[in-house]
Amino acid sequence: MLTIKHLLFGLLFTLLLIISQSASAIEKEYALKAGFLFNFARYGEWNNHSNTATSFTLCSPDSSFINTSRTVLSGRKVNKLPIKNIEVILTESDLTLCDILFITADTLESWQQLNDKHLSDVMIVGETDNFIQQGGHIRFFLSGGKIRFEVSPDRLTLSGITMSSKVLRLGRVVND
């Protein structure tokens, strides 16, 4: 009986360890993606960005991503504006607050239900297959265990955003 309890305790401990490592891996991936988004913001140019803006706003409907992003990007600035991280509901009125919108795999279904995916002056970034074909501008993907990205300069331009050639050289350019 004592051996069974030890065995069950060992299995439970192993399961908890695996779950915590998985959560940690997702948090690390979100931290890296937040860093990418920061650099996209630094090297992107919003043609109609308000001169009266008091912050640069990074949005996502995913609270886990926003919490990680707040930690990683704390104290960072884009064009002298502090970065503000906001968890949003995917409605057109909520999204007008955003400069960058990040759609995670967990929030893709809500994104797909949005009627108007063309948002002026909002860079739309995702992490799922065919995200650019679904109205996004930039898509993260894994290659060789590393986070990479593909970008559609044409879609960015249609939204009033120009991306630096330095960034375009680092990613895979997708033409519509």
SULRAKA-V234687 format. One record per residue. RES is the residue in three letters. SS is DSSP state (H for helix, E for strand, L for the rest). PHI is phi in whole degrees, 0 to 359 (999 if undefined). D_CENTER is the distance of its C-alpha to the mean C-alpha in Angstrom with 1 decimal. Layout:
BEGIN
res-><RES | RES>
ss-><SS | SS>
phi-><PHI | PHI>
d_center-><D_CENTER | D_CENTER>
END
This chain:
BEGIN
res-><MET | LEU | THR | ILE | LYS | HIS | LEU | LEU | PHE | GLY | LEU | LEU | PHE | THR | LEU | LEU | LEU | ILE | ILE | SER | GLN | SER | ALA | SER | ALA | ILE | GLU | LYS | GLU | TYR | ALA | LEU | LYS | ALA | GLY | PHE | LEU | PHE | ASN | PHE | ALA | ARG | TYR | GLY | GLU | TRP | ASN | ASN | HIS | SER | ASN | THR | ALA | THR | SER | PHE | THR | LEU | CYS | SER | PRO | ASP | SER | SER | PHE | ILE | ASN | THR | SER | ARG | THR | VAL | LEU | SER | GLY | ARG | LYS | VAL | ASN | LYS | LEU | PRO | ILE | LYS | ASN | ILE | GLU | VAL | ILE | LEU | THR | GLU | SER | ASP | LEU | THR | LEU | CYS | ASP | ILE | LEU | PHE | ILE | THR | ALA | ASP | THR | LEU | GLU | SER | TRP | GLN | GLN | LEU | ASN | ASP | LYS | HIS | LEU | SER | ASP | VAL | MET | ILE | VAL | GLY | GLU | THR | ASP | ASN | PHE | ILE | GLN | GLN | GLY | GLY | HIS | ILE | ARG | PHE | PHE | LEU | SER | GLY | GLY | LYS | ILE | ARG | PHE | GLU | VAL | SER | PRO | ASP | ARG | LEU | THR | LEU | SER | GLY | ILE | THR | MET | SER | SER | LYS | VAL | LEU | ARG | LEU | GLY | ARG | VAL | VAL | ASN | ASP>
ss-><L | H | H | H | H | H | H | H | H | H | H | H | H | H | H | H | H | H | H | H | H | H | H | H | H | H | H | H | H | H | H | H | H | H | H | H | H | H | H | H | H | H | H | E | E | E | L | L | L | L | L | L | L | L | E | E | E | E | E | E | L | L | H | H | H | H | H | H | H | H | H | H | L | L | L | L | E | E | L | L | E | E | E | E | E | E | E | L | L | L | L | H | H | H | H | L | L | L | L | E | E | E | E | L | H | H | H | H | H | H | H | H | L | L | L | L | L | L | L | L | L | L | E | E | E | E | L | L | L | L | L | L | L | L | L | L | L | E | E | E | E | E | E | L | L | E | E | E | E | E | E | L | H | H | H | H | H | H | L | L | E | E | E | L | H | H | H | H | H | H | L | E | E | L | L | L>
phi-><999 | 296 | 295 | 295 | 297 | 296 | 296 | 297 | 298 | 298 | 295 | 297 | 299 | 298 | 298 | 297 | 296 | 297 | 297 | 293 | 293 | 295 | 297 | 295 | 296 | 295 | 298 | 296 | 296 | 297 | 296 | 296 | 294 | 298 | 296 | 300 | 299 | 301 | 290 | 300 | 294 | 295 | 255 | 258 | 233 | 271 | 295 | 244 | 293 | 296 | 289 | 264 | 298 | 255 | 204 | 255 | 254 | 255 | 239 | 199 | 280 | 263 | 296 | 297 | 296 | 299 | 298 | 294 | 298 | 302 | 292 | 292 | 261 | 303 | 83 | 280 | 227 | 237 | 50 | 69 | 259 | 294 | 277 | 246 | 257 | 232 | 276 | 241 | 263 | 283 | 235 | 301 | 292 | 294 | 284 | 291 | 282 | 268 | 262 | 231 | 242 | 250 | 256 | 275 | 301 | 290 | 249 | 299 | 300 | 296 | 298 | 295 | 276 | 289 | 290 | 254 | 267 | 271 | 246 | 290 | 64 | 234 | 279 | 250 | 238 | 222 | 223 | 246 | 305 | 61 | 296 | 294 | 294 | 267 | 110 | 278 | 253 | 224 | 229 | 278 | 211 | 262 | 216 | 60 | 78 | 242 | 278 | 237 | 214 | 241 | 220 | 250 | 300 | 296 | 293 | 299 | 299 | 299 | 267 | 84 | 233 | 245 | 257 | 301 | 297 | 298 | 288 | 300 | 292 | 278 | 254 | 265 | 279 | 247 | 260 | 281>
d_center-><49.7 | 48.4 | 47.0 | 45.0 | 43.5 | 42.6 | 41.0 | 39.0 | 37.9 | 36.9 | 34.9 | 33.2 | 32.4 | 31.0 | 28.8 | 27.4 | 26.8 | 24.9 | 22.7 | 22.0 | 21.1 | 18.7 | 17.0 | 17.1 | 15.6 | 12.5 | 12.3 | 12.8 | 10.2 | 7.5 | 9.6 | 9.6 | 6.0 | 6.3 | 9.4 | 8.4 | 6.6 | 9.9 | 11.9 | 10.7 | 11.7 | 14.9 | 15.9 | 15.1 | 17.9 | 17.7 | 21.2 | 21.8 | 20.0 | 22.5 | 24.8 | 25.1 | 21.5 | 21.5 | 17.9 | 14.6 | 12.3 | 8.6 | 8.2 | 7.0 | 9.9 | 9.1 | 11.4 | 11.0 | 7.4 | 8.9 | 12.0 | 10.8 | 9.0 | 12.3 | 14.3 | 12.8 | 12.7 | 15.9 | 18.4 | 16.4 | 17.2 | 16.3 | 19.6 | 21.3 | 19.2 | 17.7 | 14.0 | 13.8 | 11.1 | 11.9 | 11.6 | 12.7 | 14.8 | 14.2 | 17.3 | 18.1 | 19.5 | 16.6 | 14.2 | 16.7 | 15.8 | 12.3 | 11.9 | 8.2 | 6.8 | 3.5 | 5.8 | 6.4 | 9.8 | 11.5 | 10.8 | 11.6 | 15.2 | 14.8 | 13.0 | 15.8 | 18.3 | 17.4 | 20.3 | 19.3 | 16.0 | 17.2 | 16.0 | 17.8 | 16.2 | 12.6 | 10.2 | 8.4 | 5.7 | 5.9 | 7.4 | 10.8 | 14.1 | 15.3 | 12.1 | 13.5 | 16.8 | 15.5 | 14.6 | 11.3 | 11.5 | 9.4 | 8.9 | 8.4 | 11.6 | 14.0 | 17.3 | 20.0 | 18.0 | 15.6 | 12.0 | 12.6 | 11.3 | 13.2 | 13.4 | 15.7 | 17.5 | 19.7 | 17.0 | 15.6 | 19.3 | 20.0 | 17.5 | 19.2 | 16.9 | 18.2 | 16.5 | 18.7 | 20.6 | 19.8 | 16.1 | 17.5 | 19.9 | 17.3 | 15.5 | 17.1 | 18.1 | 18.4 | 21.1 | 21.7>
END
